[in-house]
Amino acid sequence: MKALARRAAASVLLQLATIAMSGASVLATDDYTLPFYNPNVAMSYGVDRDRTLNRQLDWTGQVWYDGQPHYGRAYDQHTGVDYPMGLRSEVAAAKDGTVVDLQGGYGTTQFGSFGNYVKIQHADGRQTLYYHLASSAEGGIATWVGAGVQAGQLIGRSGCSGLCYGAHLHFEMLAWNSVANAFRPVDPMAEQRWTTWPGRVPFDAAYWRESNPGTEYIRRWQTITHWVEFLNTGGRAWRYWGTVGQTALTTWNPAAHASGFRAGDWPYTWMPTLVDTAVPPNGVGRFTFGLTGSPAPGSYSEAYNLQAYGLHWFDWGRLGGYYIPIVVTP
């Protein structure tokens, strides 16, 4: 009954959330997502789109002439988007690309320019810059120059290197300016470059429903079919093709453990299945798999998580702490 009550409550909340999100505009599914994994992180300051000193223009078109910072909007001549987060929080690539430059030698309290950073070149001609990262010695740089990275891949960890007054990530988007013959900062929010509006982290999901939200009773050595659905609350489309980045259902607690309930349709002992079909942001994805009653008769509880295969685990708590109560009968 506890599982039923928990999942029923989650379903009601998700229906309300879906209604609230129905007005969100979805752009191309291969566009940009927020460059981190924690959806609780909020922007502190955005880009000042007017380079005139003491005149600020934010992404909404609001103009100020006071030269003062306006929290949640912009401050004078700011070239990127700031996201306050704890030291050494995970930072992700906002889009597929190639690492073209980085710096990892500055300590987290050292001032001067960007500090530690990663710069990525994208196929659309734009570049993204992630700076104020922790030093390489502290695990702040998780890639190398020349590396091909996929959207949502871990590339570093936040710090407070460079000109920084508190731990945060400064995310900057650069576009080629033919007049200046150089890359210049542009505003991803004003251009609505995110795959969803407002922008979301790449991988996030919440429980929706399943074939049996209660306890599964399985006779010893019998195989049953089970399915579960999750709402894609992240910014990247879920896919079932390719080699890296597929969205898979995997065992949890501990992560990727070999399951005693593995059926013949499981790709691996720890992976019941990939998502059945491609799922865009705001869509509902189904995961269908078999369960075999191999263990001795008794009561069991097996937890599962989602993973963008080879890139990152999802937040298990945001899935509703998903698990399946199982009773194996003689």
Buried (B, 14 or more C-beta within 10 A) or exposed (E): EEBEEBBEEBBEEBEEBBEEBEEEEBBEBEBBBBBBBBBEBEBBBBBBBBEEEEBBBBBEEEEBEEEEBBEEBBBBBBBBBBBBBEBBBBBBBBBBBBBEEBBBEBBBEBEEEBBBBBBBBBEBEBBBBBBBBBBBEBBBBBBEEEBEBBBBBBBBBBBBBBBBEEBBBBBBBBEEEEEEEEBEBBBBBBEBBBBBBEBBBBBBBBBBBBEEBEBBBBEEEEBBEBBBBBBBBBBBBBBBEEEEBBBBBBBBEEEBBEBBBBBEEBEEEBBBBBBBEBBBBBBBBBBBBBBBBBBEEEEBEBBBBBBBBEBBBBBBEBBBBBBBBBEBEE
